[in-house]
């Protein structure tokens, strides 16, 4: 299925050797190579980028080599009730808002998400609510299925099919002040360092917009007595 040159390049890249050097193949004999769960992108004049490589020997023992992660990690925190707030939002109201956000993301981040469709709602083995939903992103019109788990009164975790993860965290400071933190791990298989850096700046701005937009929506819902 894969050419020898393709396999040779993947193997040498996994072990840090120059592209296309055949000695890497000899070093790992008698393994046969299974390329699975990979994501790649072609570029003119460049090798294929592989994120993981499985090596299976004659004894059926399998080893996975994880290559470059190619992801951006971003986080942003903001106070929920900053000085001068005329409407004070309680922890219970914040949590109810985060639960609503699972079912209606566009209410809280309309600039990023256009619509939300809940596919299923269950409870995991620890008793935490677990939701499968599909969200349509406004800019790209891409529909992404997410697995969402709510951990009562503290955080909501989202995971996308490509491994990207998002956490919405409610925390309390030493003086009882409330904070909202969003943590993002955006996966970008095949992205170059320059592309990752460009995406990081965009994602950093988006994280701030998402947190501040969520707090603004929470306050509007509380003032309208909808939470």
N, C-alpha and C positions, 0 to 999 in steps of 0.2 A: 504493500500500500504506500509506503514511504520510500523514497530513493535513498541509496547509501550515502550520497552527499548530504541529503537532508538530515539523516540520522547522525552522521559524523559531526555535522555542525552543531546539532543540538547537544550531543554528548560533550564535545570539546568546550562548548559554552558553559555547560553545567559544572565542569571541572576547571574553569578558568583558563583554558588553553586557547590558542589562536583559532580562528574560525577555519573549519575544514581540515584540521590535522588528524590523520588517521590513527596515530599511535594511541589516542584516547580509546579507540575501539579495542585495541589489543590489551590495554591495561585492565579492562573490565570483563574480558572473557572469563567464563563462558556464559555471560548474561545475554539475554535477548531483551530488546528494548520495546517498551510499550508506552506510546505517547498518549496520555489520557488526561481528561479534565484540563485541557490547555486552552488558552485564548491567545490569539496572535493577530498581527496586522502586518501586511506587506508594505514595504517602502522601496522605492527605486534604489537599487544598489545596496540594500541592507539585508541581513539574514532575517529569518523568521524569529520573533521573540516568543519564547516559551516560558510559562510561569511555573510549571512543575513537570517532573520527569519520573516515571516509575521504572525501576529496574527489577526484572524478574529472573532469578537464576534457575538452574536445572532442578533444584529442590523445591521450586515454587515459592521460595521466600522472596517477598517483595519489599523493596526499599524505595521510598519516595525522596527525591531531591527537590527541595523548594528553591526556586530561583528568585530573582529580584521581585519584591513585593509589589512595586509599582502602585502605590496608593498614597493619598494625602490624608493626614490626620488634622482635624480642625476643631476648635472648641471656642465657645463664646458664652459669657455670663453677664447677666444684668440684674439689678435689684427689681423686685416686683412692685414694691411700694417705696419709690425714692422720696426724699424729702420734698414736701410741698404737694404730695398726692392728696387730692380731695376725696377720693374713694379708696378705702383700704380693702385690699383683697385678702381673704383668709386662706389658710392652707387647704381647707375643704373645698373652697371655691376653685382654687387653682387645680386641685386634683380632678374635680368634676369637669373642669375645662379640658384637661389633658385627655380624659376619657372621651369627651365629645370630639376632640381633635382626631381621634382614631377613626371615627365614623364620618367626619366632615373636615378634612384637612384644609379645604379651600376657605373655610370660615376664618382660619387663623393665619394662613400664608397664601392669600389669593394671588399674590404676584408670582408665586412659584408653582402652585398647584391649581389646576382648573376644576377637577372633580374627583370624587372618591366613591368607589363602589365596594361595599362589604360583601365578600364571597362566603365567608363562614365565621362563626363565633363558637368557640369551645373553651374548655378549661384544661390547662396542662396538668402534669402529674403532681405538681406542687400546689395546685389550686389557683394558679394565676390565670386571669382571663387571657385567651389567645385568639387573635383575629387574623384572618387572611383577607386582605383587601387589595384593590387595584386603584392606583392613582394615575391621573393623566397630568403630566407636566406641561405647563402653559407654553413655555418657550419652544420646546421640541415637539410637543404633541405626542410624546412617547408615553405609552401606558406601561407601568411597572407594577408587578405583583409584589406585595410586601407581607412578611410574617411579622405580626405585632404582638408583643407580650407586655402586659401591664403588671408592675410590681407595686402593690398597694401603697399609695400616698407618697411614693418616692421617685419612681422613674417609669418611663415607657421606652421599650426597645423595639427598633424596627430593623429588619434584615431583608435585603434585596437578593435576587437570584445570583448576581455576580459576586456576592460576598460583602458588598457595601453595607455598613451598619450606621445607625443613628440612635442616639439616646437623648431623651428629654428628661432632665433631672430637676426635681424640686428639692432645694436644700435650705437649711436654716443657719444663720450666722450666730456669733456669740451673744449678740444683743437681741436675738429673736427675729431679726430681719429675714425676709424671704428672698431667695435668689432662684432664677431660672437659668439653667445651663443646658446648652445643646452641644453634643459631642458627635462628630462625624468621622467616619472612616470611609473615604471614597476610593473605590478600586478603579484603576485605569490600566488594565492589561495592555501591554505593548507600547505604552506612552514613553517618550524620551524624557530626560531630565528637564529639558527646556519646556516641553509640553506640560509636565507635572507642575513646574513653577508657574506657568501661565494659568493653569487650572486652579492652583492653590490660591492665587490672588482673587480669582472670581469666587471660589468657594468660601474664602474668608469673609468677603463682603456679604455673601448670601447667608452665612451663619449669623452674622449680626442682624441682618434684616429679618431672619426667621424668628430669633429670640425677641427682638423688640416688637415685631409684628404680632407675635403671640400674646405678649403682655398687653399690648394695646387692645387686641380683640377681647382678652379676658376682662379688661376694665369696662369695655363697652357692654359686654354681656352681663356683668354684675350690675352696672348702672341701669340696664334695661330689665333687671330682675329675672334674667334667664338662666342664672346659675345659682 
